[in-house]
Amino acid sequence: MIVVTGSNGFIGSNLIKGLNNLGHTDIIAIDDHSNPELKENITHCEISDYLEIQEFFDQVKTRRFDNQNIEAIFHQGACSNTMEWDSEYLYKNNLLYSKELLKLANRIKIPFIYASSASVYGDGSEFEESIENENPINLYAYSKFKFDQIVRQELKKNETQIVGLRYFNVYGPQEQHKGNMASVAYHLHNQLKDNNKIKLFEGSHGYGNGEQRRDFIYVDDVVKVNLWFLKNKKISGIFNLGTGRSQTFNDVANAVIDWNKKGTIEYIEFPEKLRDAYQSFTQADITKLRKVGYEEEFLSVQEGVFRYLNSLEGWPRNEPS
């Protein structure tokens, strides 16, 4: 069996779909299954069992799973709200639970593949997986950074597979429940549907109107990398997971406009309160990922947005050539 935490969330549910496509159906789904909005994400996925978060971790502590035939753990569950300032809540959900799962994986010697975050780089401009480039600027980022440091110590002495994947700006189907934390593509599409107009920030931090840049990665590509590591169990480490090329917010907006075949862009004043807490540029350094053998190409924003909106609206339109 395979354990997937955060099973009902954005990346977790897409990961289960990817596992199903490979023939894996003996999956234990761990999440808040009382939330009907979240549970919809795995309605059409094949799983063998599901457990509530606290119920699962209580059983982990009592070592119920130590003698189970678990093949791997995909740990996607966490508080992903970068605006969360409850330190106890973040400690429990992003650090304590992660540590318990890592201990379980070590005890029974199985792969442990978990979601880290590009937020650990803070407002820096270097995105290589090296501690001197890491400068978390909020509690969420610090919780991810702190667990990465625990993993780095484990990697020095561990013989089982441990993989941390630092997700950059992921977008795609089944993220609607995330509200303000949903992707730029999702929000811009809804803006356009509401008033035929997309709003982007004016120029800032040396960039022109709408020219601030991010490394946007489609969720299917994220799933592919997770599954690649499952097949390559001898490879461990912490890896950036982005496309390796940044694209502008204008690129995202224009892809949304192209798909809808209508709409215009309006540039609005950059909020003063964000000037000292805004990343104008991110771009994953994927040299390390390529060196360990991952060769597949990543979708561009134009390709990914078309696939996303086709899925979101159920109107198949050809991807840009």
N, C-alpha and C positions, 0 to 999 in steps of 0.2 A: 504494500500500500504506500501511497504518497500523501504526506501531510501538506496542506496549503493553508496558511493563516492569512487573514484578510481576504478570505475566499469570495466574499460577496462584494468586495470593492472593485475599483476600476481595473487595476492591473491583475489582482488576484483572480477575478472572474474570467478575464481574457486568458490568463495562464491556464486555468482549468480547461477552457475550450481547446487550447493548444495541446494539452496533455491528452484530452479525449481524441483529438485528431490523430495522435500517435498510438491510440489503442489503450491508453491508461484510463480505466474507469474506477479502479479501487482507490478512491480518493477520500480522505477525511477532510471535510471543509470546516474551518475554524473561523467564526465571526460572530457578530451580534445578529443572530437569526431571528430575533424578535422584531427587527426593523423591516417592514414589508417593502419599503422602497429599495433597500439594499438586496433583499432576498430575490427580487425580480431578476437581478443580474445573473443568477445561476439557475433560473427556472429550467432552461433548456440544456443545462450541463449534466453530465452523468457523474454522479458521486456515489460512494457506498455508505457514507455516514456523515453527519454533521454534529458539531458540538459547540456550545456557547463558549465564549472566550475564557471566563473564569473557571467553568467546569473543566475545560481542557487543561488549564494550567494547574488546577488542583490535582488532576490525575498525573500530570507530568511530575509534580513534586513527590507524589506517593509511588512513583516509578512504575505505574501500571503499564506504560508503553515500552518499558525496557525489554520486555520479552515478546513484543509484537513484531511482526514481519514488516517493518517500515523500510522502504527503499531509499527515501530521501525526504528532506524537509525544505519546502519553499516558504520562507518567512516574509510575507508581504504586509502583514498586519502592523499597523502603527497609527498613532495620531499624526496626520499629515498636515495639520493646520499650522502654517508658519506664523500665525498671529496668536497662537496659544501661549499664555503666560502663566499657567498653573504648573509650577515646577513638579509638584508631587504627582499630578496626573501624567505628565510627560515622562517622569522617571519610571512610573509603573508600566505605562504602555509602550514606551520606546526603548527602555533600557533593561528594566527588571525582567520582563517577559523574554526579551531577546537573549539575555544571559542564561535563563533557564532552558531555553531551546538549544542554545549552543552546548550547554552541559549534556543535554539528552543526546544530541548528535555525536558528541565525543564519546559518551559512554557506550553507545551501541554501534559506533564507527560507521556512520552513514553521511552522505553529502548534506551540507547545510548551505543553502543558497539564499541570501537575504537582500532586502532592499535597503541600500544606503541612499545618499542624496548628494546632488551637486551643491546643495546649500552649504555644505561644509567649507566651501571656498569663499563664502561671504562675498565681500565686495572686491575681491582680488581680480587680477587679470591673467593669472597663470593657472592653468587647469590640468596640470600633471598630478598624478596620485602620489603626492609627496607632502609630508607634514609641514614643511616650510611654506607651502602654498595654501594652507588651511587656516581659516580665520572665521569661525561661525559667529554671526552677528545677532542671532535670536536663539531662544531656548530650544525650539524645534531642531535647528541646525546643530546646536551644541549636543543634544541627545544623540543625534546620528554620529557626530564626530566622536563622542565619548565611546560609543560601542565599537566604532572602527578601531579605536586605539586598543580596546580589549582584544579584538580579533587579530590585530597586528602581533600582539604578544603570543596569542595562541598559534599563529602561523609559524612561529619560530620553533615550536616543539611538537606540532600536530602532524599526524600521518593521515588523517582523514581529510576529505575535501571540505574546504570552507571558501565560499565565494561571496564577496560583497560587491553589489552593483550600484554605482552612483548614478542614479537616474537624473537626466537633465530635464528639459521641458517635454513631458510625455503628453500626447493627446490621442483621442480616438474614442470608439464606442464604449458605452457603459460608464461614463464619467458624470452623467447628468446630476447625480445625487450630491456632487461635491460643492454645489453652490458657487460661492465666490472663488473657491479654489479650483474650479474647473478650468480647462485650457482656454487660451486666447482664441483659438479657432471656434470653440463652442460659443463663447460670449459674442464674438463678432458676427457669427451667423445669426444669433438671436437678435442682435441689434439691427441687422439688415432686414430681418423679417418684420420687425416692429415698425420701422420708419424709413426703410429703403436707404439707410445711411449707416456708415460705420465711423465711429469716433476713435481717433488715435491721438496720442500725445504729440504736441509740437516738439521741435528739436530740443535736445538737452545733452549735457555732458559731452559736447563736441560732435553730436550726431544731428543730422537734419530731421525735418518733420517725418515722423514714423520710421526713421532709419535706425532706431535702436535695435540691437541684434540679440537673438537667442539661438541656442541649439535646440531646435524643435525635432522631437523624434516620435514617430508613429508607434502606437502600442503594439502592433503586430511585430515590429522589429525588436521591441523590448522582449516580447515573448520568445522570439527565435533565439535570442542570446541566452536567456535563461535555460531553454531546452538544450542548447548546444553544450552548456556546461554540464548538464545532467548526463550527456553522452560522453563527455570528456572528464572523467572522474579523477584523473591524476593532476588536473590543473586547479590550483588554488590561488587566492589573492584578492585584492581590492581593485576593481576596474571601473573606469568611467564608462557610462553607457549613454552616448549621444551619437549623432551622425558624424561628428568630426568637422562639421561646417556650420557656421552660423548663418541665419537668414533674418531678414528684417521683418518688423511688424507690417510694413507695407506689403511684403511678399505674402504674408498670411491673409491680409485684407483683400488683396487682389485675387488670390486663389478662391476666397469665399465669394467675391463678386463674380468671378468667371463661372463658378459652379451655378450660382443663382441667375446668371445672365442679366443682372441688374445691380444697381447700387452705386453709391459714391462714397468717397472718404472725406470726412471733416476733421481737421486738426484742432484740438482743444489745448488750452494752456496747461503746461506741465505743473502739477500741484507742488507748491512750495514745501509741504510737509514730507514729500518723497525725495527731495533733492539729495539728502544725505543718506538715504536708505533704499537706493534703487540700483539694480544691476542693469547697466545699459548694454553690456556685452557678456555673453557666455559662449564658449565653444569647447566642447569636450576634446581633450587630447586623447585620442584612441590608439596611440602608438602601442601601448602595453597590450590592449585587446588584440590588435593585429599580430603582435609578436608571438602570442600564445596560439595563434592559428585560426582566429575567426576571420573568414574571408568574404562573407556575404556583404553586398552593398546595401545601403540604407535608403529608404524613400526620401525624396525631396519634399519640401512643404507642398508644392503644387500637386504632386502625386498623392501624398498622404491626405491632404484636405479633401481631394475628390473622393478617395475611398471612404473617408470618414462621413462626409455628407451624403454619399450614396447609402451608407448604412443607416445614418441617422434619420433620413427622410424616406428611404425606400424608393427613391427615384434613380434608377441606374443611369449614370451619365459617363461617357467615355473619359478616361484620364487624359490629361494633356500629353501630347507626344513630345 
